[in-house]
Amino acid sequence: MYALLQSIRAYPTAYVILLAAVAICVFAWAKALQAGRRRQAKKQALIAVLEHEKKLREEFCDAALTQQKLIDTPPERLVEGLSTNIQLWMERQKDLRAAFDALPTPKRLIYALGYVVQDGREGLGMFFRKNGQPLTGAALEAVKLLTSDVFCALFQKEYDAFDEENETVSLAQEQIDCQDRKFSALKEEQGEALYATAKTYILENSVVFLP
């Protein structure tokens, strides 16, 4: 210990440099550990999403769809499941735009609503960033038909902000973030009623959803 103290007194600058290097190494290691944990969390989240989608594809394939299935399935899962079923059909078509336009209105609206549910989990703005016409237009139509006036007004505001042909409405990123928070809170508050209304709409038009 005495010898160490003597060395420090003899070479103070060298020890300062050594301590700084150790501190940098510890900091870099901690940052790498945090980055690794974030990557692992993202990987696990992606796996969970893929597993969820796989189950929906199996549960809502054409062979599994019956009137009783529509009746028994909880509203939110029914919307997601039928949207997935329509997506399976869309994937088999050569012309996606023509296939989308050919969908009966109930299928088109529920398909679009399913995308709002899926992509909107990260914020409504993310739904509009990931998608464009004609899907966003169908989503607006679905929201107008199936949700409250307040819910619809929030959706309409972001729809207009992301509409490239609408030059009268423009929102800064802070405003979009604010709208996203309001929309998420409203979805939490009114989501159960929204899905219940959507399920009623599905059952009223069940003939178009069954193979």
TANORFEN-V261714 format. One record per residue. N is the residue number from 0. SS is DSSP state (2 for helix, 1 for strand, 0 for the rest). OMEGA is omega in degrees with one decimal (999 if undefined). Layout:
BEGIN
[[N	SS	OMEGA] [N	SS	OMEGA]]
END
This chain:
BEGIN
[[0	0	179.0] [1	2	-179.9] [2	2	178.8] [3	2	179.0] [4	2	177.9] [5	2	179.1] [6	2	179.6] [7	2	178.6] [8	2	-177.2] [9	2	-176.3] [10	0	-176.0] [11	2	-178.3] [12	2	-179.3] [13	2	-179.9] [14	2	175.9] [15	2	178.9] [16	2	179.8] [17	2	180.0] [18	2	178.0] [19	2	179.4] [20	2	178.0] [21	2	179.7] [22	2	179.1] [23	2	179.5] [24	2	179.2] [25	2	179.5] [26	2	-179.8] [27	2	178.4] [28	2	179.7] [29	2	178.9] [30	2	178.8] [31	2	178.4] [32	2	178.2] [33	2	179.6] [34	2	178.4] [35	2	178.4] [36	2	178.5] [37	2	177.8] [38	2	179.9] [39	2	179.2] [40	2	178.6] [41	2	178.8] [42	2	179.7] [43	2	178.7] [44	2	179.0] [45	2	178.4] [46	2	179.7] [47	2	178.9] [48	2	-179.1] [49	2	177.7] [50	2	179.2] [51	2	-179.6] [52	2	179.0] [53	2	180.0] [54	2	178.5] [55	2	-179.8] [56	2	179.5] [57	2	-174.7] [58	2	-174.9] [59	0	172.1] [60	0	-176.3] [61	2	-176.6] [62	2	-176.5] [63	2	-174.7] [64	0	175.6] [65	0	176.8] [66	2	179.9] [67	2	177.3] [68	2	178.8] [69	2	-178.3] [70	2	-171.9] [71	2	-174.1] [72	0	176.2] [73	0	-171.8] [74	2	-176.2] [75	2	179.8] [76	2	178.7] [77	2	178.3] [78	2	179.3] [79	2	-176.8] [80	2	179.9] [81	2	175.5] [82	2	177.4] [83	2	177.9] [84	2	178.7] [85	2	177.5] [86	2	176.9] [87	2	178.3] [88	2	-179.6] [89	2	-178.1] [90	2	179.8] [91	0	-176.9] [92	0	-179.6] [93	0	-178.2] [94	0	-174.8] [95	2	-179.1] [96	2	178.4] [97	2	179.1] [98	2	179.2] [99	2	-179.5] [100	2	-177.9] [101	2	-179.8] [102	0	171.1] [103	0	-175.4] [104	2	179.7] [105	2	178.7] [106	2	-179.0] [107	2	-177.6] [108	2	179.2] [109	2	175.3] [110	2	179.5] [111	2	179.4] [112	2	176.7] [113	2	177.4] [114	2	176.2] [115	2	179.6] [116	2	-174.7] [117	2	-175.7] [118	2	-179.0] [119	2	178.4] [120	2	179.0] [121	2	-177.3] [122	0	-178.3] [123	2	178.0] [124	2	178.9] [125	2	176.5] [126	2	-178.4] [127	2	177.2] [128	2	-176.3] [129	2	-171.6] [130	0	177.7] [131	0	177.9] [132	0	4.8] [133	0	-174.9] [134	2	-177.9] [135	2	177.0] [136	2	177.5] [137	2	177.7] [138	2	177.7] [139	2	177.9] [140	2	178.9] [141	2	-179.5] [142	2	178.6] [143	2	-177.0] [144	2	-165.5] [145	2	-175.3] [146	0	-179.5] [147	0	179.2] [148	2	-179.1] [149	2	178.0] [150	2	-178.0] [151	2	-178.6] [152	2	177.7] [153	2	179.4] [154	2	-178.9] [155	2	-177.8] [156	2	178.3] [157	2	176.1] [158	2	-179.6] [159	2	-178.6] [160	2	-178.9] [161	2	180.0] [162	0	-176.9] [163	0	-178.9] [164	0	179.8] [165	0	-177.1] [166	0	-177.2] [167	0	-178.9] [168	0	178.0] [169	0	-179.5] [170	0	173.1] [171	0	-177.8] [172	2	179.0] [173	2	179.1] [174	2	177.5] [175	2	177.7] [176	2	179.1] [177	2	177.9] [178	2	178.3] [179	2	179.9] [180	2	178.5] [181	2	-179.0] [182	2	179.8] [183	2	178.9] [184	2	180.0] [185	2	177.6] [186	2	176.9] [187	2	-176.9] [188	2	-172.7] [189	2	-175.1] [190	2	-178.6] [191	2	178.6] [192	2	178.6] [193	2	-178.0] [194	2	177.7] [195	2	177.6] [196	2	178.6] [197	2	179.4] [198	2	176.9] [199	2	178.3] [200	2	179.0] [201	2	-178.7] [202	2	176.7] [203	2	-178.7] [204	0	-172.0] [205	2	-176.8] [206	2	-177.6] [207	2	-178.9] [208	2	-178.6] [209	0	-178.7] [210	0	999]]
END
